[in-house]
């Protein structure tokens, strides 16, 4: 069930005894930190509890890269979250969407739907990302990164 709260759509998921909030900010992407700040203001959470899933132009379509902290890598939404939290220690799951073709502006490229020949691979990477989040909770970050950061 989704409901709007904290400038986001909120869903609930449970894995064993772990209760997880699924949060999709309803702000502009480059203002995602506002939604995260609103969420953290009302919930007993720390940045290390946060897992941010986002698209990445620097990874080929279908690749997943996970890491426990780091910089924004040029992603304005991640930079906004880092600024809102005042730190960079939150887990990231980057989903590769590949580089835009020559002459296509990256900001336009990320908003376009996948081409018909890319749809199956895009669906597959979303499914693998969901599996990776389950693995992160069950097996911890190191084992999960070893499994999902490999080239597929």
DSSP file (Angstrom, degrees, kcal/mol; ACC not computed):
  #  RESIDUE AA STRUCTURE BP1 BP2  ACC     N-H-->O    O-->H-N    N-H-->O    O-->H-N    TCO  KAPPA ALPHA  PHI   PSI    X-CA   Y-CA   Z-CA
    1    1 A X              0   0    0      0, 0.0     2,-0.4     0, 0.0    11,-0.4   0.000 360.0 360.0 360.0 135.1    0.0    0.0    0.0
    2    2 A X        +     0   0    0      9,-0.1     2,-0.3     7,-0.0     9,-0.2  -0.869 360.0 170.9-110.6 143.2    1.3    3.4   -0.9
    3    3 A X  E     -A   10   0A   0      7,-1.4     7,-3.0    -2,-0.4     2,-0.6  -0.979  34.5-111.6-143.9 156.0    0.6    6.7    0.8
    4    4 A X  E     +A    9   0A   0     -2,-0.3     2,-0.3     5,-0.2     5,-0.2  -0.789  53.6 134.1 -95.3 125.8    2.0   10.1    0.5
    5    5 A X  E >   +A    8   0A   0      3,-2.6     3,-1.3    -2,-0.6    34,-0.1  -0.957  59.7  22.7-163.1 150.1    4.0   11.3    3.5
    6    6 A X  T 3  S-     0   0    0     -2,-0.3    33,-0.3     1,-0.3    32,-0.2   0.847 129.5 -62.7  57.2  36.6    7.3   13.1    4.1
    7    7 A X  T 3  S+     0   0    0      1,-0.2    19,-3.1    31,-0.1    20,-0.3   0.802 121.6  90.0  59.7  30.7    7.2   14.5    0.5
    8    8 A X  E <  S-AB   5  25A   0     -3,-1.3    -3,-2.6    17,-0.3     2,-0.5  -0.947  83.6-107.7-146.9 162.1    7.3   10.8   -0.7
    9    9 A X  E     -AB   4  24A   0     15,-2.4    15,-2.5    -2,-0.3     2,-0.5  -0.873  42.8-155.0 -89.7 132.4    5.3    7.8   -1.6
   10   10 A X  E     +AB   3  23A   0     -7,-3.0    -7,-1.4    -2,-0.5     2,-0.3  -0.928  17.8 174.6-118.3 131.4    5.7    5.3    1.2
   11   11 A X  E     - B   0  22A   0     11,-2.7    11,-2.9    -2,-0.5     2,-0.4  -0.891  21.2-133.6-126.1 161.6    5.3    1.6    1.0
   12   12 A X  E     + B   0  21A   0    -11,-0.4     2,-0.3    -2,-0.3     9,-0.2  -0.926  21.7 174.9-120.0 143.1    5.9   -1.1    3.6
   13   13 A X  E     - B   0  20A   0      7,-2.4     7,-3.3    -2,-0.4     2,-0.4  -0.992  12.2-157.3-142.2 144.6    7.8   -4.4    3.2
   14   14 A X  E     - B   0  19A   0     -2,-0.3     2,-0.5     5,-0.2     5,-0.2  -0.992   7.7-175.0-128.7 133.7    8.7   -7.0    5.8
   15   15 A X  E >  S- B   0  18A   0      3,-2.5     3,-2.5    -2,-0.4     2,-0.2  -0.966  70.8 -49.2-126.3 112.4   11.4   -9.6    5.6
   16   16 A X  T 3  S-     0   0    0     -2,-0.5     0, 0.0     1,-0.3     0, 0.0  -0.464 123.6 -25.0  55.7-122.9   11.4  -12.0    8.5
   17   17 A X  T 3  S+     0   0    0     -2,-0.2     2,-0.5    -3,-0.1    -1,-0.3   0.443 115.4 107.2 -96.6   0.7   11.2   -9.6   11.5
   18   18 A X  E <   -B   15   0A   0     -3,-2.5    -3,-2.5     2,-0.0     2,-0.5  -0.687  57.4-154.0 -84.5 122.8   12.7   -6.7    9.7
   19   19 A X  E     -B   14   0A   0     -2,-0.5     2,-0.4    -5,-0.2    -5,-0.2  -0.854  15.0-169.7 -97.6 128.7   10.3   -3.9    8.8
   20   20 A X  E     -B   13   0A   0     -7,-3.3    -7,-2.4    -2,-0.5     2,-0.5  -0.951  15.6-145.6-123.3 135.8   11.4   -1.8    5.8
   21   21 A X  E     -B   12   0A   0     -2,-0.4     2,-0.6    -9,-0.2    -9,-0.2  -0.863   9.7-152.1 -95.5 132.5   10.0    1.4    4.4
   22   22 A X  E     -B   11   0A   0    -11,-2.9   -11,-2.7    -2,-0.5     2,-0.5  -0.936  20.7-170.9-101.9 120.4   10.1    1.8    0.6
   23   23 A X  E     -B   10   0A   0     -2,-0.6     2,-0.6   -13,-0.2   -13,-0.2  -0.954  18.0-176.0-124.3 125.1   10.3    5.5   -0.1
   24   24 A X  E     -B    9   0A   0    -15,-2.5   -15,-2.4    -2,-0.5    -2,-0.0  -0.921  28.3-132.6-119.4 103.9   10.0    7.2   -3.4
   25   25 A X  E     -B    8   0A   0     -2,-0.6   -17,-0.3   -17,-0.2   -18,-0.1  -0.212   9.4-157.9 -55.3 142.3   10.6   11.0   -3.1
   26   26 A X        +     0   0    0    -19,-3.1   -18,-0.2     6,-0.1    -1,-0.1   0.139  64.8  95.9-107.5  16.4    8.0   13.1   -4.9
   27   27 A X  S    S-     0   0    0    -20,-0.3     5,-0.1     1,-0.2     2,-0.1  -0.398  95.8 -73.7 -88.1 174.4   10.4   16.1   -5.2
   28   28 A X    >   -     0   0    0     -2,-0.1     3,-2.3     1,-0.1    -1,-0.2  -0.443  51.4-110.7 -62.5 149.9   12.4   16.8   -8.2
   29   29 A X  G >  S+     0   0    0      1,-0.3     3,-1.8     2,-0.2     4,-0.2   0.893 118.4  55.1 -53.8 -44.5   15.3   14.4   -8.4
   30   30 A X  G 3  S+     0   0    0      1,-0.3    -1,-0.3     2,-0.1     3,-0.1   0.433 108.9  50.3 -75.2   5.2   17.9   17.0   -7.6
   31   31 A X  G X>  +     0   0    0     -3,-2.3     3,-1.6     1,-0.1     4,-0.7   0.035  69.7 121.1-123.1  23.6   16.0   17.9   -4.4
   32   32 A X  H X>  +     0   0    0     -3,-1.8     4,-2.0     1,-0.3     3,-0.6   0.801  64.2  70.3 -57.1 -30.8   15.7   14.3   -3.1
   33   33 A X  H 3> S+     0   0    0      1,-0.2     4,-3.0     2,-0.2    -1,-0.3   0.807  89.1  62.0 -59.3 -30.3   17.5   15.3    0.0
   34   34 A X  H <> S+     0   0    0     -3,-1.6     4,-2.2     2,-0.2    -1,-0.2   0.915 106.1  45.0 -62.0 -42.4   14.4   17.4    1.1
   35   35 A X  H <X S+     0   0    0     -4,-0.7     4,-2.3    -3,-0.6    -2,-0.2   0.903 113.9  49.1 -67.7 -41.3   12.3   14.2    1.2
   36   36 A X  H  X S+     0   0    0     -4,-2.0     4,-2.8     2,-0.2     5,-0.2   0.917 110.6  50.8 -64.6 -42.7   15.1   12.3    3.1
   37   37 A X  H  X S+     0   0    0     -4,-3.0     4,-1.6     1,-0.2    -2,-0.2   0.921 110.7  48.9 -60.3 -44.0   15.4   15.1    5.6
   38   38 A X  H  X S+     0   0    0     -4,-2.2     4,-0.8     1,-0.2    -1,-0.2   0.908 112.5  48.6 -62.7 -41.4   11.6   15.1    6.2
   39   39 A X  H >X S+     0   0    0     -4,-2.3     4,-1.3   -33,-0.3     3,-0.9   0.935 112.4  47.1 -62.7 -47.9   11.7   11.3    6.6
   40   40 A X  H 3< S+     0   0    0     -4,-2.8     5,-0.3     1,-0.2    -1,-0.2   0.745 102.6  64.8 -69.5 -23.8   14.6   11.4    9.1
   41   41 A X  H 3< S+     0   0    0     -4,-1.6    -1,-0.2    -5,-0.2    -2,-0.2   0.822 114.9  29.5 -66.6 -30.2   13.0   14.3   11.1
   42   42 A X  H << S+     0   0    0     -3,-0.9     2,-0.3    -4,-0.8    -2,-0.2   0.557 111.8  67.7-109.9 -10.8   10.1   12.0   12.1
   43   43 A X  S  < S-     0   0    0     -4,-1.3     2,-2.0    -5,-0.1     0, 0.0  -0.851  81.8-117.3-115.2 148.5   11.6    8.5   12.2
   44   44 A X  S    S+     0   0    0     -2,-0.3     2,-0.3     2,-0.0    -3,-0.1  -0.549  70.4 126.0 -80.1  79.8   14.2    6.9   14.5
   45   45 A X        -     0   0    0     -2,-2.0     2,-0.3    -5,-0.3    -2,-0.1  -0.927  46.6-151.1-135.8 158.0   16.8    6.3   11.7
   46   46 A X    >   -     0   0    0     -2,-0.3     3,-2.6     1,-0.0     4,-0.4  -0.870  39.0-102.2-122.5 159.4   20.4    7.1   11.0
   47   47 A X  G >  S+     0   0    0     -2,-0.3     3,-1.7     1,-0.3    44,-0.3   0.809 119.3  65.0 -53.2 -31.7   22.0    7.5    7.6
   48   48 A X  G 3  S+     0   0    0      1,-0.3    -1,-0.3    42,-0.2    43,-0.1   0.644  95.2  60.0 -68.6 -12.4   23.5    4.0    7.8
   49   49 A X  G <  S+     0   0    0     -3,-2.6     2,-0.3    41,-0.1    -1,-0.3   0.593  89.2  96.9 -83.1 -12.7   19.9    2.7    7.8
   50   50 A X    <   -     0   0    0     -3,-1.7    41,-1.9    -4,-0.4     2,-0.5  -0.600  51.1-171.8 -88.6 135.2   19.4    4.3    4.4
   51   51 A X  E     -c   91   0B   0     -2,-0.3     2,-0.5    39,-0.2    41,-0.2  -0.989  10.2-162.1-121.8 119.4   19.7    2.4    1.0
   52   52 A X  E     -c   92   0B   0     39,-2.9    41,-2.9    -2,-0.5     2,-0.5  -0.895   1.9-164.9-106.1 126.0   19.5    4.7   -2.0
   53   53 A X  E     +c   93   0B   0     -2,-0.5     2,-0.3    39,-0.2    41,-0.2  -0.940  23.4 153.6-111.2 127.5   18.7    3.1   -5.4
   54   54 A X  E     -c   94   0B   0     39,-2.3    41,-3.0    -2,-0.5     2,-0.1  -0.981  43.1 -95.7-153.4 161.8   19.4    5.2   -8.4
   55   55 A X  E     -c   95   0B   0     -2,-0.3     2,-0.4    39,-0.2    41,-0.2  -0.429  32.1-158.6 -77.7 153.4   20.2    5.2  -12.1
   56   56 A X  E >   -c   96   0B   0     39,-2.1    41,-2.2     3,-0.1     3,-1.0  -0.953  17.0-164.5-141.4 118.2   23.8    5.6  -13.3
   57   57 A X  T 3  S+     0   0    0     -2,-0.4    -1,-0.1     1,-0.2     4,-0.1   0.726  90.0  64.5 -68.2 -23.4   24.9    6.8  -16.7
   58   58 A X  T 3  S+     0   0    0     40,-0.1     2,-0.4     2,-0.1    -1,-0.2   0.500  93.3  70.3 -84.8  -3.0   28.4    5.5  -16.1
   59   59 A X  S <  S-     0   0    0     -3,-1.0    39,-2.6    36,-0.1    38,-0.5  -0.912  90.5-109.9-111.6 141.6   27.3    1.9  -15.9
   60   60 A X    >   -     0   0    0     -2,-0.4     3,-2.2    37,-0.2    36,-0.2  -0.322  50.6 -81.2 -64.7 152.2   26.2   -0.1  -18.9
   61   61 A X  T 3  S+     0   0    0     36,-0.3    36,-0.2     1,-0.3    -1,-0.1  -0.297 119.2  26.4 -53.3 128.8   22.5   -1.0  -19.0
   62   62 A X  T 3  S+     0   0    0     34,-1.4    -1,-0.3     1,-0.4     2,-0.2   0.191  91.9 119.4 102.6 -16.1   21.9   -4.1  -16.8
   63   63 A X    <   -     0   0    0     -3,-2.2    33,-3.1    88,-0.1     2,-0.4  -0.569  44.4-159.3 -85.7 148.0   24.9   -3.6  -14.4
   64   64 A X  E     -D   95   0B   0     84,-0.4     2,-0.4    86,-0.3    31,-0.2  -0.983   7.7-176.0-122.0 136.3   24.5   -3.2  -10.6
   65   65 A X  E     -D   94   0B   0     29,-2.0    29,-3.3    -2,-0.4     2,-0.4  -0.997   5.5-171.4-132.0 130.4   27.1   -1.6   -8.4
   66   66 A X  E     +D   93   0B   0     -2,-0.4     2,-0.3    27,-0.2    27,-0.2  -0.915   9.8 164.9-120.7 146.2   26.7   -1.4   -4.6
   67   67 A X  E     -D   92   0B   0     25,-1.8    25,-3.0    -2,-0.4     3,-0.1  -0.979  38.1-129.6-157.6 153.0   28.8    0.4   -2.1
   68   68 A X  S    S-     0   0    0     -2,-0.3     2,-0.3    23,-0.2    -1,-0.0   0.645  83.9 -20.0 -81.3 -14.6   28.4    1.4    1.6
   69   69 A X  S    S+     0   0    0     20,-0.2     2,-0.3    23,-0.1    20,-0.2  -0.943  72.4 118.5-169.5-175.4   29.4    5.1    1.2
   70   70 A X        -     0   0    0     18,-0.7    20,-0.1    -2,-0.3    -3,-0.0  -0.862  57.5 -39.3 136.4-168.4   31.2    7.5   -1.1
   71   71 A X        -     0   0    0     -2,-0.3    -2,-0.0     1,-0.1     8,-0.0  -0.110  54.7-102.9 -84.3-175.5   30.7   10.6   -3.2
   72   72 A X    >   -     0   0    0      6,-0.0     3,-2.0     7,-0.0     6,-0.2   0.665  36.7-143.7 -85.1 -18.0   27.8   11.5   -5.4
   73   73 A X  T 3  S-     0   0    0      1,-0.3     3,-0.1     5,-0.1    -1,-0.0   0.804  70.4 -56.2  59.2  29.0   29.6   10.7   -8.7
   74   74 A X  T 3  S+     0   0    0      1,-0.3     2,-0.7     2,-0.1    -1,-0.3   0.417 102.3 136.2  84.9  -3.1   28.0   13.6  -10.4
   75   75 A X    <>  -     0   0    0     -3,-2.0     4,-2.3     1,-0.2    -1,-0.3  -0.706  43.0-157.8 -83.9 116.4   24.4   12.4   -9.5
   76   76 A X  H  > S+     0   0    0     -2,-0.7     4,-2.2     1,-0.2    -1,-0.2   0.825  89.4  55.0 -66.4 -33.1   22.5   15.5   -8.3
   77   77 A X  H  > S+     0   0    0      2,-0.2     4,-1.8     1,-0.2    -1,-0.2   0.914 110.3  45.6 -66.2 -42.3   19.9   13.5   -6.3
   78   78 A X  H  > S+     0   0    0      2,-0.2     4,-2.6     1,-0.2    -2,-0.2   0.904 111.6  52.5 -66.5 -41.5   22.6   11.7   -4.4
   79   79 A X  H  X S+     0   0    0     -4,-2.3     4,-2.4     1,-0.2    -2,-0.2   0.907 107.9  52.1 -60.3 -40.9   24.4   15.0   -3.8
   80   80 A X  H  X S+     0   0    0     -4,-2.2     4,-2.2     2,-0.2    -1,-0.2   0.896 110.1  48.3 -62.1 -40.9   21.2   16.5   -2.4
   81   81 A X  H  X S+     0   0    0     -4,-1.8     4,-2.4     2,-0.2     6,-0.3   0.917 110.6  51.0 -65.9 -43.2   20.8   13.5    0.0
   82   82 A X  H  X>S+     0   0    0     -4,-2.6     4,-2.0     1,-0.2     5,-1.0   0.910 111.6  47.6 -60.3 -42.6   24.4   13.9    1.2
   83   83 A X  H  <5S+     0   0    0     -4,-2.4    -1,-0.2     2,-0.2    -2,-0.2   0.892 111.9  50.0 -65.8 -39.5   23.8   17.7    1.8
   84   84 A X  H  <5S+     0   0    0     -4,-2.2    -2,-0.2     1,-0.2    -1,-0.2   0.881 118.5  37.9 -67.5 -37.6   20.6   17.0    3.7
   85   85 A X  H  <5S-     0   0    0     -4,-2.4    -1,-0.2     2,-0.3    -2,-0.2   0.721 100.9-132.1 -84.9 -22.2   22.2   14.4    5.9
   86   86 A X  T  <5S+     0   0    0     -4,-2.0     2,-0.3    -5,-0.3    -3,-0.2   0.681  78.8  62.0  75.5  17.6   25.5   16.2    6.3
   87   87 A X  S   <S-     0   0    0     -5,-1.0    -2,-0.3    -6,-0.3    -1,-0.2  -0.976  71.2-134.9-162.3 171.7   27.3   12.9    5.5
   88   88 A X        +     0   0    0     -2,-0.3     2,-1.7    -3,-0.1   -18,-0.7   0.251  65.1 115.3-118.5  10.6   27.9   10.3    2.8
   89   89 A X        +     0   0    0    -20,-0.2     2,-0.3    -7,-0.1   -39,-0.2  -0.521  45.4 107.8 -88.3  72.9   27.7    7.1    4.9
   90   90 A X  S    S-     0   0    0     -2,-1.7     2,-0.2   -20,-0.1   -39,-0.2  -0.977  74.2 -99.3-140.3 153.2   24.6    5.5    3.4
   91   91 A X  E     -c   51   0B   0    -41,-1.9   -39,-2.9   -44,-0.3     2,-0.4  -0.471  36.0-158.1 -77.9 139.9   24.4    2.5    1.2
   92   92 A X  E     -cD  52  67B   0    -25,-3.0   -25,-1.8   -41,-0.2     2,-0.5  -0.949  13.8-168.1-121.6 138.8   24.0    3.0   -2.6
   93   93 A X  E     -cD  53  66B   0    -41,-2.9   -39,-2.3    -2,-0.4     2,-0.5  -0.958  15.9-162.6-122.5 108.7   22.7    0.7   -5.3
   94   94 A X  E     -cD  54  65B   0    -29,-3.3   -29,-2.0    -2,-0.5     2,-0.6  -0.812   2.9-158.5 -97.9 127.8   23.5    2.0   -8.7
   95   95 A X  E     -cD  55  64B   0    -41,-3.0   -39,-2.1    -2,-0.5   -31,-0.2  -0.926  20.5-127.4-107.8 118.0   21.6    0.7  -11.7
   96   96 A X  E     +c   56   0B   0    -33,-3.1   -34,-1.4    -2,-0.6   -39,-0.2  -0.396  34.6 166.6 -68.2 134.1   23.3    1.1  -15.0
   97   97 A X        -     0   0    0    -41,-2.2   -36,-0.3   -38,-0.5   -40,-0.2   0.364  44.6-127.9-121.6  -3.0   21.4    2.8  -17.8
   98   98 A X        -     0   0    0    -39,-2.6     2,-0.2   -42,-0.9   -38,-0.1   0.094  33.9 -56.1  78.8 166.4   24.3    3.4  -20.1
   99   99 A X        -     0   0    0      1,-0.1   -38,-0.1   -41,-0.1     3,-0.1  -0.489  57.3-106.9 -78.9 149.3   25.5    6.5  -21.8
  100  100 A X        -     0   0    0     -2,-0.2     3,-0.1     4,-0.1    -1,-0.1  -0.397  43.1 -96.1 -69.4 154.3   23.2    8.5  -24.1
  101  101 A X    >   -     0   0    0      1,-0.2     3,-2.1     4,-0.1    -1,-0.1  -0.283  59.4 -72.3 -63.5 158.6   23.9    8.3  -27.8
  102  102 A X  T 3  S+     0   0    0      1,-0.3    -1,-0.2    -3,-0.1     3,-0.1  -0.245 122.4  20.7 -53.5 136.0   26.0   11.1  -29.3
  103  103 A X  T 3  S+     0   0    0      1,-0.2     2,-0.5    -3,-0.1    -1,-0.3   0.361  95.0 115.9  87.4  -5.5   24.0   14.3  -29.6
  104  104 A X    <   -     0   0    0     -3,-2.1    -1,-0.2     4,-0.0     2,-0.2  -0.867  68.3-124.2-101.1 126.5   21.5   13.4  -26.9
  105  105 A X    >>  -     0   0    0     -2,-0.5     4,-2.5     1,-0.1     3,-0.9  -0.470  14.6-133.9 -66.9 130.9   21.5   15.5  -23.7
  106  106 A X  H 3> S+     0   0    0      1,-0.3     4,-2.2     2,-0.2     5,-0.2   0.858 105.0  57.0 -56.0 -37.1   22.0   13.3  -20.6
  107  107 A X  H 34 S+     0   0    0      1,-0.2     4,-0.3     2,-0.2    -1,-0.3   0.812 112.3  41.8 -67.4 -27.4   19.1   15.1  -18.8
  108  108 A X  H X> S+     0   0    0     -3,-0.9     3,-0.8     2,-0.1     4,-0.8   0.860 110.6  57.8 -80.1 -38.8   16.7   14.2  -21.6
  109  109 A X  H >< S+     0   0    0     -4,-2.5     3,-0.9     1,-0.2    -2,-0.2   0.888 101.2  54.4 -59.7 -42.9   18.1   10.7  -21.9
  110  110 A X  T 3< S+     0   0    0     -4,-2.2    -1,-0.2     1,-0.2    -2,-0.1   0.718 108.5  50.3 -68.5 -18.9   17.4    9.7  -18.3
  111  111 A X  T <4 S+     0   0    0     -3,-0.8    -1,-0.2    -4,-0.3    -2,-0.2   0.594  90.3  96.0 -93.3 -12.3   13.7   10.7  -18.7
  112  112 A X  S << S-     0   0    0     -3,-0.9     3,-0.1    -4,-0.8     2,-0.0  -0.489  81.2-108.7 -79.3 147.8   13.1    8.7  -21.9
  113  113 A X        -     0   0    0     -2,-0.2    -1,-0.1     1,-0.1     3,-0.1  -0.340  44.4 -91.6 -67.4 157.3   11.5    5.3  -21.8
  114  114 A X        -     0   0    0      1,-0.1    -1,-0.1     2,-0.1     5,-0.1  -0.352  45.3-103.1 -65.7 150.2   13.8    2.3  -22.6
  115  115 A X    >>  -     0   0    0      1,-0.1     3,-2.2    -3,-0.1     4,-1.1  -0.379  35.3-106.3 -67.5 154.2   13.8    1.2  -26.2
  116  116 A X  G >4 S+     0   0    0      1,-0.3     3,-0.6     2,-0.2     4,-0.5   0.864 122.4  52.9 -52.7 -38.4   11.8   -2.0  -26.9
  117  117 A X  G 34 S+     0   0    0      1,-0.2    -1,-0.3     2,-0.1     4,-0.2   0.603 110.9  48.5 -74.8  -9.2   15.0   -4.0  -27.3
  118  118 A X  G <> S+     0   0    0     -3,-2.2     4,-2.5     2,-0.1    -1,-0.2   0.574  87.3  87.0-100.2 -13.8   16.2   -2.7  -23.8
  119  119 A X  H <X S+     0   0    0     -4,-1.1     4,-2.6    -3,-0.6     5,-0.2   0.881  86.5  49.6 -60.5 -44.8   13.0   -3.4  -21.9
  120  120 A X  H  > S+     0   0    0     -4,-0.5     4,-2.2     1,-0.2    -1,-0.2   0.923 113.6  46.4 -61.9 -43.6   13.7   -7.0  -20.9
  121  121 A X  H  > S+     0   0    0     -4,-0.2     4,-2.3     2,-0.2    -1,-0.2   0.889 112.0  51.0 -66.1 -39.4   17.2   -6.1  -19.7
  122  122 A X  H  X S+     0   0    0     -4,-2.5     4,-1.7     2,-0.2    -2,-0.2   0.915 111.3  48.0 -64.0 -42.8   15.9   -3.1  -17.7
  123  123 A X  H  X S+     0   0    0     -4,-2.6     4,-2.0    -5,-0.2    -2,-0.2   0.898 110.8  52.5 -62.9 -40.2   13.2   -5.3  -16.1
  124  124 A X  H  X S+     0   0    0     -4,-2.2     4,-2.6     1,-0.2    -2,-0.2   0.901 107.4  50.3 -63.7 -42.3   15.8   -7.9  -15.3
  125  125 A X  H  X S+     0   0    0     -4,-2.3     4,-2.2     1,-0.2    -1,-0.2   0.859 108.8  52.4 -68.2 -33.2   18.1   -5.4  -13.5
  126  126 A X  H  X S+     0   0    0     -4,-1.7     4,-2.0     2,-0.2    -1,-0.2   0.917 110.8  47.9 -66.1 -41.9   15.2   -4.1  -11.4
  127  127 A X  H  X S+     0   0    0     -4,-2.0     4,-2.1     1,-0.2    -2,-0.2   0.916 112.3  48.7 -63.2 -43.5   14.4   -7.7  -10.3
  128  128 A X  H  X S+     0   0    0     -4,-2.6     4,-2.5     1,-0.2    -1,-0.2   0.870 108.4  54.4 -65.1 -35.7   18.1   -8.3   -9.5
  129  129 A X  H  X S+     0   0    0     -4,-2.2     4,-2.0     2,-0.2    -1,-0.2   0.903 107.4  50.2 -64.3 -40.2   18.2   -5.1   -7.5
  130  130 A X  H  X S+     0   0    0     -4,-2.0     4,-1.9     2,-0.2    -2,-0.2   0.914 111.3  48.8 -63.1 -42.3   15.2   -6.2   -5.5
  131  131 A X  H  X S+     0   0    0     -4,-2.1     4,-2.5     1,-0.2    -2,-0.2   0.904 108.6  54.5 -61.1 -41.1   17.1   -9.6   -4.8
  132  132 A X  H  X S+     0   0    0     -4,-2.5     4,-2.6     1,-0.2    -2,-0.2   0.872 105.6  51.8 -63.1 -37.7   20.2   -7.6   -3.9
  133  133 A X  H  X S+     0   0    0     -4,-2.0     4,-1.9     2,-0.2    -1,-0.2   0.916 110.1  49.1 -66.2 -41.5   18.3   -5.6   -1.3
  134  134 A X  H  X S+     0   0    0     -4,-1.9     4,-2.3     1,-0.2    -2,-0.2   0.913 112.5  48.4 -60.6 -42.3   17.0   -8.9    0.2
  135  135 A X  H  X>S+     0   0    0     -4,-2.5     4,-3.8     2,-0.2     5,-0.8   0.886 106.3  57.2 -64.8 -39.5   20.5  -10.2    0.2
  136  136 A X  H  X5S+     0   0    0     -4,-2.6     4,-1.1     1,-0.2    -1,-0.2   0.912 112.3  41.5 -57.4 -43.5   21.8   -7.0    1.9
  137  137 A X  H  <5S+     0   0    0     -4,-1.9    -1,-0.2     2,-0.1    -2,-0.2   0.879 124.6  36.0 -72.1 -38.5   19.3   -7.6    4.8
  138  138 A X  H  <5S+     0   0    0     -4,-2.3    -2,-0.2    -5,-0.2    -3,-0.2   0.884 132.5  21.8 -83.4 -40.5   19.9  -11.3    5.0
  139  139 A X  H  <5S-     0   0    0     -4,-3.8     4,-0.4    -5,-0.2    -3,-0.2   0.547 103.3-118.1-111.2 -10.6   23.6  -11.7    4.3
  140  140 A X     X< -     0   0    0     -4,-1.1     4,-1.7    -5,-0.8    -1,-0.2  -0.095  37.1 -69.5  89.3 167.2   25.1   -8.2    5.0
  141  141 A X  H  > S+     0   0    0      1,-0.2     4,-2.9     2,-0.2     5,-0.2   0.872 122.5  53.3 -67.6 -40.1   26.9   -5.8    2.7
  142  142 A X  H  > S+     0   0    0      1,-0.2     4,-2.3     2,-0.2    -1,-0.2   0.951 112.9  41.5 -65.8 -49.2   30.1   -7.6    2.0
  143  143 A X  H  > S+     0   0    0     -4,-0.4     4,-1.8     1,-0.2    -1,-0.2   0.900 116.6  50.9 -63.4 -39.7   28.7  -10.8    0.8
  144  144 A X  H  X S+     0   0    0     -4,-1.7     4,-2.9     2,-0.2     5,-0.3   0.923 110.4  47.9 -64.8 -44.6   26.0   -8.9   -1.2
  145  145 A X  H  X S+     0   0    0     -4,-2.9     4,-2.3     1,-0.2     5,-0.2   0.904 109.1  54.3 -64.3 -39.7   28.5   -6.7   -2.9
  146  146 A X  H  < S+     0   0    0     -4,-2.3     4,-0.3    -5,-0.2    -1,-0.2   0.898 115.9  39.5 -58.2 -40.2   30.7   -9.7   -3.8
  147  147 A X  H  < S+     0   0    0     -4,-1.8     3,-0.3    -5,-0.2    -2,-0.2   0.926 124.6  32.8 -76.6 -46.2   27.7  -11.3   -5.5
  148  148 A X  H  < S+     0   0    0     -4,-2.9   -84,-0.4     1,-0.2    -3,-0.2   0.653 106.3  65.5 -94.7 -16.2   26.0   -8.4   -7.2
  149  149 A X  S  < S+     0   0    0     -4,-2.3    -1,-0.2    -5,-0.3    -3,-0.1   0.602  79.5 103.9 -81.9  -9.0   29.0   -6.1   -8.1
  150  150 A X  S    S-     0   0    0     -3,-0.3   -86,-0.3    -4,-0.3     2,-0.1  -0.365  88.1 -94.9 -67.9 151.0   30.3   -8.7  -10.6
  151  151 A X              0   0    0      1,-0.1    -1,-0.1   -88,-0.1    -2,-0.1  -0.454 360.0 360.0 -64.5 137.3   29.8   -8.1  -14.3
  152  152 A X              0   0    0     -2,-0.1    -1,-0.1    -3,-0.1    -2,-0.0   0.398 360.0 360.0-104.8 360.0   26.7   -9.9  -15.4
